[in-house]
């Protein structure tokens, strides 16, 4: 499995949002904030100058008050691409789709094809599909078989009724939960904190899901040191 943090956006908006409640906002201050954020970070939102005085001051304040005033942290978005998480883990990750504001797109088991024995990295040395085992044992299964007077044809992981052999809806009924799934999603910092608490290494999630969660946390902190695990745990969400 590979995990890619594509970008962090909205930091300037989040900082600017701090100045509205007490009417301390001015357009000049907003323009200053946006100029500094643009100078300090690259186009992907990765901090290049860790010790800019203004930026550090704003980030300290934002992460302090954002833990309880969580709307401020909703301005900050993470874009993440994942390659090769097993399908069952994908289903677990999908359970938080509301947290992503439904911004998640994945490999479809209806529209995409999966090969015999294709599994995610986590399962490669842990399981052997029946098709693979029979092949290694030299057992040749018939291309067709009769069942209750109906002809079925051989396909990945089993047999499909002959008249339905090209139906994508039927084919995916034989796919295993260990098949690899790719997806892209976006999540804001406030909602990410909840996902992190549920799927991090100290939780009860599947090991590959924990690995995914911790890899994202590592990359977020490598982009923006103030966005770390302590912050994720402290956000009241």
LUMMILO-902238 format. One line per 5 residues: their letters; for each residue z negated, x negated, y negated of N, C-alpha, C. Coordinates in steps of 0.02 Angstrom, whole numbers, plus 50000, padded with zeros to 5 digits. Atoms other than C-alpha are relative to their C-alpha. Layout:
<lopas>
a	Z:X:Y:Z:X:Y:Z:X:Y  ...
</lopas>
This chain:
<lopas>
xxxxx	50000:49958:50060:50000:50000:50000:50000:49956:49937  49998:50035:50064:50041:49942:49824:49984:50050:49945  50021:49957:50055:49967:50012:49664:50019:49967:49934  49977:50028:50064:50039:49990:49490:49974:50042:49942  50018:49968:50064:49957:50033:49324:50058:49987:49952
xxxxx	49941:50009:50042:50112:50063:49218:49983:49993:49926  50016:50003:50071:50031:50092:49050:49935:50037:49986  50056:49963:50029:49880:50148:48950:50023:50021:49930  49979:49975:50065:49921:50257:48800:49945:50043:49968  50045:49954:50035:49826:50354:48668:49936:49969:49974
xxxxx	50061:50032:50025:49694:50225:48623:49993:50010:49925  50002:49990:50072:49740:50237:48439:49979:50071:49982  50019:49931:50013:49728:50427:48445:49925:50012:50013  50071:49991:49983:49557:50418:48528:49955:49970:49946  50040:50031:50053:49490:50299:48396:50002:50041:49937
xxxxx	49993:49959:50059:49559:50404:48255:49958:50064:50006  50036:49936:49991:49478:50560:48330:49926:49995:49982  50072:50009:50015:49305:50485:48299:49983:50016:49927  50013:49996:50071:49324:50505:48111:50008:50070:49970  49988:49934:50028:49355:50691:48095:49937:50043:49994
xxxxx	50058:49955:49999:49189:50774:48137:49959:49997:49935  50040:50008:50061:49097:50702:47986:50043:49991:49937  49954:50003:50056:49250:50707:47873:50005:49930:49970  49992:50069:50023:49260:50517:47863:50071:49975:50010  49930:50018:49990:49444:50519:47908:50037:49995:49933
xxxxx	49950:50004:50053:49572:50460:47783:50065:49977:50031  49936:50022:49973:49756:50433:47809:50005:49924:50000  49999:50073:50004:49733:50252:47755:49964:49969:50060  50037:50027:49942:49602:50223:47890:50039:50010:50064  49960:49987:49940:49712:50304:48021:50057:49949:50006
xxxxx	49945:50048:49998:49858:50192:47975:49975:49930:50017  50029:50066:49984:49744:50039:47983:49986:49996:50075  50016:49999:49928:49684:50089:48157:50063:49991:50042  49938:50004:49961:49860:50114:48222:50033:49931:49994  49972:50067:50010:49916:49948:48148:49963:49948:50043
xxxxx	50041:50048:49961:49772:49853:48229:50012:50010:50075  49990:49987:49929:49793:49938:48398:50068:49975:50023  49932:50023:49983:49979:49900:48397:50003:49924:50002  50000:50073:50001:49944:49718:48354:49961:49970:50059  50044:50027:49949:49806:49693:48482:50028:50011:50070
xxxxx	49976:49982:49933:49892:49778:48630:50075:49992:50005  49928:50002:49990:50063:49754:48707:50027:50071:50010  49968:49933:49997:50186:49898:48733:49975:50041:50059  50028:49964:49943:50102:49942:48899:49927:50019:49990  50069:49984:50013:49931:49957:48819:49951:49948:50026
xxxxx	50044:50054:49976:49863:49791:48884:49976:49959:49941  50031:50036:50055:49742:49704:48768:50018:49926:50004  49979:50070:50002:49809:49533:48716:49950:49957:49962  50047:50037:50042:49678:49482:48588:49931:50031:50008  50063:49968:49979:49507:49517:48662:49947:50000:49945
xxxxx	50056:50008:50047:49404:49467:48509:50018:50021:49929  49986:49973:50066:49483:49560:48364:49939:50040:49977  50064:49971:50023:49332:49613:48259:50005:50075:49992  49993:49928:50011:49395:49784:48206:50010:50036:50067  49985:49967:49937:49464:49828:48377:49938:50003:50044
xxxxx	50061:50002:49959:49305:49774:48467:49948:50050:49975  50048:49952:50029:49197:49876:48347:50019:50072:50017  49978:49932:49985:49302:50032:48372:49992:50017:50074  50005:49987:49928:49307:50014:48561:49928:50007:50023  50071:49993:49984:49119:49989:48571:49975:50070:49981
xxxxx	50022:49934:50023:49091:50147:48470:50032:50056:50042  49965:49950:49961:49223:50246:48564:49970:50008:50070  50027:49995:49931:49154:50203:48737:49926:50021:50000  50070:49978:50004:48975:50233:48679:49996:50076:49993  50005:49929:50014:49001:50406:48607:50046:50043:50044
xxxxx	49954:49963:49957:49145:50455:48720:49969:50022:50066  50033:49980:49937:49027:50465:48869:49972:50070:49997  50027:49931:50008:48952:50625:48798:50049:50044:49961  49949:49962:50036:49088:50679:48675:50067:49987:50035  49947:50020:49953:49215:50676:48816:50070:50019:49978
xxxxx	49933:49982:50024:49358:50758:48721:50035:49940:49970  49970:50060:50030:49385:50593:48629:50037:49958:50052  49970:50043:49949:49423:50504:48792:50058:50034:50035  49942:49965:49972:49548:50638:48843:50065:49981:49965  49940:50024:50034:49668:50563:48717:50032:49941:50035
xxxxx	49977:50062:49968:49685:50410:48829:50028:50015:50069  49965:49986:49937:49811:50422:48972:50014:49936:50038  49979:50053:49954:49840:50309:49122:50061:50025:50039  49941:49986:49959:50012:50307:49205:49998:49954:50060  50011:50039:49939:50002:50250:49387:50052:50019:50053
xxxxx	49955:49991:49944:50128:50228:49527:49969:49971:50063  50029:50022:49936:50073:50214:49709:50055:49999:50053  49950:50009:49948:50180:50150:49852:49967:49992:50068  50020:50010:49931:50138:50182:50034:49932:50024:50022  50062:49969:49976:49974:50280:50041:50017:50048:50056
xxxxx	49985:49954:49946:49964:50377:50204:49996:50072:49977  49992:49931:50024:50005:50562:50191:49934:50038:49996  50065:49966:50003:49830:50623:50231:49961:49978:49938  50032:50026:50060:49764:50510:50093:50032:50030:49938  49965:49967:50055:49897:50583:49979:49973:50070:49989
xxxxx	50028:49933:50006:49829:50755:50017:49931:49998:49967  50066:50008:50032:49654:50695:49970:50007:49988:49925  49989:50016:50071:49720:50624:49807:50026:50062:49963  49974:49939:50029:49814:50786:49774:49946:50052:49985  50053:49951:50010:49651:50882:49783:49973:49998:49928
xxxxx	50021:50007:50070:49618:50819:49606:50057:50016:49951  49942:49987:50042:49785:50882:49538:49982:50033:49934  50022:49969:50063:49695:50989:49409:49976:49946:49951  50024:50055:50042:49615:50828:49343:50059:49963:49968  49940:50034:50027:49790:50756:49319:50041:50047:49956
xxxxx	49962:49948:50034:49844:50916:49229:50066:50012:50036  49944:49988:49955:49962:50935:49376:50057:49949:49991  49949:50051:50012:50055:50776:49323:50002:49951:50059  49994:50042:49940:50088:50709:49498:50061:50022:50039  49939:49988:49961:50252:50695:49594:50000:49951:50058
xxxxx	50005:50040:49940:50263:50632:49773:50063:50006:50043  49947:49995:49950:50382:50599:49916:49991:50065:50039  50004:49935:49966:50422:50768:49994:50014:49992:50074  49986:50000:49928:50409:50790:50182:50055:50050:50016  49944:49954:49990:50540:50926:50161:50067:49969:49981
xxxxx	49937:50027:50026:50670:50831:50060:50014:49928:50022  49992:50069:49979:50640:50654:50125:49995:49995:50076  50002:50012:49928:50664:50586:50302:49954:49941:50015  50044:50054:49978:50538:50477:50394:50020:49979:50070  49977:50027:49937:50581:50363:50539:49946:50003:50053
xxxxx	50047:50001:49944:50500:50360:50711:49954:49939:49994  50048:50055:50003:50342:50254:50707:49984:49976:49930  50013:50021:50069:50340:50241:50517:49930:50022:49979  50069:49986:50020:50159:50228:50458:49982:49958:49938  50023:50039:50057:50065:50166:50305:49969:49934:50024
xxxxx	50027:50067:49983:49999:49987:50300:49933:50005:50036  50066:49994:49970:49824:50046:50345:50003:50012:50075  49996:49980:49929:49881:50115:50513:50042:49954:50043  49951:50040:49962:50006:49980:50565:49970:49965:50061  50030:50035:49943:49886:49886:50678:49945:50041:50034
xxxxx	50053:49957:49974:49777:50036:50723:50024:50054:50047  49974:49946:49957:49889:50167:50804:50072:49984:50022  49931:50004:49974:50049:50177:50907:50022:50071:50015  49975:49932:49987:50151:50336:50906:50023:50005:50072  49976:49989:49932:50201:50414:51071:50071:49975:50009
xxxxx	49931:50024:49996:50384:50377:51035:50003:49924:50007  50001:50073:49998:50346:50193:51005:49973:49975:50067  50030:50021:49936:50235:50179:51159:50049:50010:50058  49952:49986:49946:50365:50259:51273:50058:49950:49997  49945:50048:50007:50501:50145:51203:49979:49931:50026
xxxxx	50024:50066:49978:50395:49989:51235:49989:49999:50076  50010:49996:49927:50360:50050:51412:50066:50010:50037  49935:49991:49968:50545:50075:51443:50013:50070:50025  49991:49930:49980:50528:50262:51465:50052:50033:49955  49946:49969:50038:50686:50351:51413:49993:50076:50005
xxxxx	50006:49927:50000:50662:50532:51362:50069:50032:49994  49934:49966:50005:50806:50656:51380:50015:50021:49929  49980:49979:50067:50903:50698:51224:49992:50075:49990  50010:49928:50003:50887:50882:51267:49954:50022:50056  50040:49971:49945:50766:50988:51368:49999:50076:49992
xxxxx	50004:49926:50000:50749:51170:51416:49926:50021:50002  50068:49973:50002:50590:51265:51375:50004:50075:49991  49997:49927:50001:50573:51450:51416:50071:50025:49988  49930:49980:50005:50761:51460:51428:50034:49982:49934  49972:50020:50065:50788:51383:51256:50010:49924:49999
xxxxx	49984:50072:50003:50868:51212:51222:49969:49969:49938  50030:50039:50055:50772:51086:51118:50032:49930:50001  49970:50066:50005:50841:50919:51054:49948:49949:49975  50048:50052:50017:50749:50754:51034:50007:49979:49927  50003:50024:50069:50697:50699:50860:49937:49959:49992
xxxxx	50060:50041:50013:50558:50598:50778:49937:50038:50022  50065:49975:49977:50392:50629:50868:50003:50063:50044  49998:49942:49955:50455:50768:50981:50069:50032:50004  49938:49962:49992:50586:50903:51004:50002:50060:49953  49989:49942:50044:50660:51038:50892:50051:50046:50034
xxxxx	49951:49952:49973:50749:51197:50946:50069:49983:49974  49934:50027:50016:50933:51153:50948:50032:50032:49940  49968:49966:50057:50989:51284:50824:49965:49986:49934  50038:50016:50060:50858:51220:50702:49996:49924:49988  50007:50072:50002:50887:51033:50724:50013:49969:49931
xxxxx	49986:50026:50067:50950:51011:50545:49956:50032:49946  50044:49967:50048:50815:51117:50464:49944:49952:49977  50051:50045:50026:50707:51008:50351:49930:50031:50005  50065:49967:49994:50569:51138:50356:49971:49993:50070  50024:50006:49931:50559:51125:50545:49986:49927:50016
xxxxx	50008:50071:49985:50580:50934:50555:49932:49974:49977  50063:50028:50025:50426:50902:50449:49939:50025:50038  50056:49978:49958:50319:50999:50572:49979:49948:50051  50016:50053:49952:50324:50844:50683:49977:49936:49967  50021:50062:50034:50279:50716:50549:49924:49991:50007
xxxxx	50071:50017:49993:50113:50627:50571:49969:49988:49931  50035:50010:50063:49982:50614:50434:49995:49927:49980  50002:50072:50015:49996:50424:50444:50063:49976:49966  49939:50022:50033:50171:50421:50367:49984:49978:49929  50013:50025:50068:50179:50325:50201:50028:50048:49948
xxxxx	49979:49955:50054:50192:50424:50040:49998:49962:49934  49997:50029:50066:50245:50365:49867:49990:50055:49948  50009:49949:50052:50194:50454:49707:49985:49967:49933  50017:50021:50068:50172:50439:49519:49957:50055:49969  50041:49950:50033:50036:50524:49418:49972:49972:49935
xxxxx	50034:50017:50062:49952:50526:49249:49933:50035:49998  50067:49971:50005:49769:50555:49213:49967:49972:49937  50034:50026:50059:49664:50543:49057:49933:49969:50020  50060:50039:49984:49508:50434:49048:49941:50044:50021  50055:49956:49982:49384:50578:49052:50007:50027:50071
xxxxx	49990:49972:49933:49460:50656:49208:50002:49945:50053  50001:50056:49953:49486:50486:49289:49928:49983:50021  50069:50017:49983:49298:50459:49281:49975:50042:50058  50020:49956:49944:49272:50609:49396:50033:49977:50065  49965:50022:49940:49405:50551:49518:49969:49935:50026
xxxxx	50031:50064:49978:49328:50377:49521:49934:50012:50036  50065:49987:49969:49155:50444:49560:50008:50030:50071  49989:49967:49936:49225:50547:49705:50033:49955:50052  49957:50037:49953:49343:50418:49782:49987:49925:50000  50012:50072:50005:49267:50247:49743:49969:49973:50065
xxxxx	50022:50034:49939:49203:50121:49871:49933:50024:50026  50066:49977:49979:49027:50192:49874:49999:50071:50026  49996:49931:49978:49088:50366:49921:50017:50006:50074  49987:49986:49929:49141:50445:50085:50075:50011:50014  49928:49989:49991:49330:50446:50062:50028:49954:50054
xxxxx	49965:50043:49952:49455:50371:50185:50006:49930:49971  49998:50069:50026:49458:50179:50172:50061:49985:49957  49941:50015:50040:49637:50176:50107:49998:50037:49933  50009:49964:50063:49595:50307:49974:49951:49962:49956  50047:50042:50038:49446:50200:49921:50035:49938:49973
xxxxx	49963:50059:50021:49560:50049:49913:50045:50017:49940  49959:49976:50056:49679:50147:49801:49958:50007:49937  50043:49986:50057:49538:50202:49687:49975:49936:49968  50028:50062:50026:49462:50029:49669:50055:49955:49970  49944:50038:50028:49633:49948:49639:50017:50026:49930
xxxxx	49987:49971:50066:49663:50069:49495:49946:49978:49951  50055:50020:50044:49491:50030:49423:50007:49926:49979  49990:50071:50016:49526:49842:49434:50054:49990:49947  49943:50009:50046:49692:49859:49344:49985:50029:49931  50018:49972:50065:49624:49972:49208:49956:49951:49961
xxxxx	50044:50047:50034:49487:49847:49169:50037:49936:49980  49961:50059:50018:49613:49704:49171:50042:50013:49938  49963:49982:50061:49711:49798:49037:49953:50006:49940  50047:49986:50054:49561:49853:48934:49929:49990:50026  50066:50016:49972:49393:49769:48973:49945:50052:49986
xxxxx	50051:49950:50015:49294:49909:48889:50005:50060:50047  49992:49945:49952:49364:50032:49017:49982:49974:50070  50023:50029:49937:49259:49974:49164:49961:50050:50043  50034:49955:49953:49164:50047:49311:49936:50029:49971  50061:49974:50031:49004:50064:49211:50017:50060:49955
xxxxx	49978:49943:50042:49097:50174:49086:50020:50059:50043  49978:49944:49957:49178:50278:49225:49940:50039:50027  50059:49966:49972:49006:50314:49299:49960:50037:49946  50042:49971:50053:48929:50356:49130:50031:50059:49965  49967:49944:50033:49058:50481:49068:49975:50066:50032
xx	50030:49938:49975:48980:50654:49084:50054:50050:50019  49946:49955:49978:49118:50738:49182:49998:50006:50077
</lopas>
